[in-house]
Amino acid sequence: MAIPESSTPLATGHPSTRDARDVAGQLGTDPESGLSEAEAERRLAEYGPNELRAATRKPLWKRALAQFADPLIILLLVAAGVSVAAWLLEGEDPVPIDAIVIGAIIVLNSIIGLAQEARADRAVAALASLTRAQSTVLRDGRIRSASSADLVPGDILLLAEGDRVGADARVLTSHSLHTMESSLTGESAPVEKDAAILPALLPLGDRANMVFAGTAVTRGNARAIITATGMSTETGAIADLLAETKAEATPLQREVSRLGRTLSIIVISIAIVVMITITLVQGITSPADLVTVLLLGVSLAVAAVPEGLPALLSIVLALGVQRMAKRNAIVKSLSSVESLGSASVICTDKTGTLTTNRMRIERVVTASGETDVSSTAFRDLDAEGGATGAALREAEVTLRVGALANDARLVDEGGEIQVEGDPTETAFLLAAHRLDSERPSPRRFGRIGEVPFSSERKMMSTAHREAGGPVFVFSKGAPDVLLARCTDQRIGDEIVPLDDDGRRRALEAVETLSAQAYRTLGVAYRIAPEEVEATEGAAFDESHEQDLVYVGTVGIIDPPRPEAARAIEEAHRAGIRVIMITGDHPATAARIARDLGLASEADPVVSGAELESADDARLRDIVAATPVFARVAPEHKLRIVDALQERGQIVAMTGDGVNDAPALKSADIGIAMGIAGTEVTKEAARMVLTDDNFATIVAAVREGRVIFDNIRKFLRYLLSSNAGEVLTVFFGVVFAGVLGFTQASPEAVVLPLLATQILWTNLVTDSAPALAMGVDPEVDDVMARPPRGAGDRAIDGAMWAIIATTGLTMSIATLLTMDIFLPGGIVPGGVDTFETARTAGFTTLVLAALLTAFNARSARASVVRGLLRNRVLWGSFALAVVLQIAVVYVPFLQVAFGTTALEPIHWAVSIGLASLVIWVEEVRKAIVRARASRLDPDGIAAR
């Protein structure tokens, strides 16, 4: 495919058929230094971001009109039209008040819906920006990381194993580069790439000197020059052919949609029953009566169905995901939040996740004893024989020699010490630095020669000239290798021959440290022979690594993260198993697991070799009882995940390498390391840890549970208040005579609430308070209960019981308020008009719905727990109360909503009866807590 000239500086010829240097020249790029930052910014402005074209966003007017496409809104519009027609026929009122009010409420609802959709879109867009891929480029002669969206034609792209290719590029140099191009070509095997010129423009799958956007590097490394970005890439060409893609709904969103449809059917049926009941009980005598009944039925259906649930759900999920991102856990899709709250097993790597990924020397064993050097205050562990001073001096020499036979370096960045180099070597530097901070050394050595480490030699040596003194050889390596080259050992400040007993004790120390899961290294030194001193190290080679003085053996370990043990304890409290899967030695894995409280002495450690020989049935039994897997290859991770899932577990799995990608993809929650992880791993994962910390996983699980709890809260709140409205109208119509409504009302059709009052209640209670529920801080201890089952519903039987009880309480409180102020009925003695009584009942219903929001914050805890923590809820409550007061007292609103001014006694009764929803729920919650305490006095089930 030819590259469009408008999207790349290339003028003629496909880059695959031309010399790579010619391509670089035409693109105005120096292959050795890349583009300058200024030129890259200019090209980014010229060619645009390296992104596929987003789906065309609907204009505001179309999105606004879409708000009126809801069937229930259409019903309201029809009802408003009928109201206008009746007004035109009868003309009793100067204006069609009902139609105007309904129209205003429709517009307000549409504005709120439009705002909610916009907020959800912004939240999801912000989430997408957090997961943008990164690429390594060469600019201004420096290697730097850049967002793949900022790549431009002419950029020099540096590729390594695990990278996701950010743009189409021509290979400049290649070292065993292989890429996976199945997403473009369907080729299942990795394709080898090189810089050779192609004789002609070949099909996509045969362009061996090109790499393509979106493909993955499976092996090797390379430099390539970008020739196309964005829609000009091969991936862009395919994307151009695709129709607009609709985002897939999450399982929870699908459940809520099903709930909405079910409620619509139920409530419309109830509305029809109510209208038929009114017709049969009270009769229809005029077109106005028919319009009144029709408006009531439609308003009841609209108010009872929470049509804003999908948008509200998206907002709550997206805001929760953004909170996770602030805590170093980037969740890539909203659906993953649901899985997080259900996680029952966390399979985690050891290095860098449970440990600090910074090797530390903790023990030094010398001829005079063992010394703890894990902190600045070195202390002797051998209290026998008065060896304290000698052992400490020997430990100091051991650390100094190890720090000199070293290729790592310390860097002081603004007063903070940073290390660069191999983790084992930096461990020596950090230990010596701690030593020097307490005991400054006057000696300084200049390095003049080196024999580097190799896996065959298992040791390294350096030659140094002491200021004003001789040349020294400093060596470190495997203790057994080093001991074979030693003829003497250091005891205190003296050099003595190394006899067989000394060798035996040194090797025993190695075994002891190894049994404690330490990695061991020996340290030795000598004064260099004369030829090295004379030639300033030019003649320094392996032949001079003889006749060394053995100083000591160090025990090195990658220590556990301080917060990891607390996180594992928290996971166990939440009913979540934690399984360590590592490629390290079993002894090391067992030691770290015991230190973290992940396993006990009696727990088995299963090796990769055992997994290899186990069939699927045996593996299912193994994963059920094993907390630690060691010497595990990446392919074993996939089998472990599958075995756990076959046992019904919801599995979270961490990974960082290319070969971890299949396991992450298969896991319910694949978790990639943001620091150590490759782009391929991040692509396969559902969550990325920006700090590679196990504690962040547990914190994300907690946040996931809080988000799901909050979703249940606003569902409980919305459905309870809507049930209250429906039941108020239904019982008010059925028992109108018993409650004294028919005797007190001058209206032909007696209704406990007007259609406009129902719609108003829905407007002030279903928007801001519901959103406040969605961002509620944690009330219940979400980590004190086991994981949610995969088949558990968002609304279970217990919640439906709460919804029904609360709705019934709201309706009783509303109707009882009206009865109290009317003459006759169940509670005789009232003297108010029906309009006043209905206004009081209307106010009771609104207040009861708002108070239900505070109840809904927990299904078990008292309403007073954390009562003042949700400022958004208090703000929405205050706003709704102010609006209700306005409806009651502002003259034009009185006309619109059929209200009249209330006296203090009316407010007192309304507030008192509305609070019934609090007291009834408090009694129920107390019974639930008492029953739970009686059945489980120690709280074992919760833990």
Summary of the structure (lengths in Angstrom):
residues: 943
radius of gyration: 37.1
end to end distance: 60.8
largest distance: 123.9
contacts: 3285
relative contact order: 0.08
helix: 51%
strand: 17%
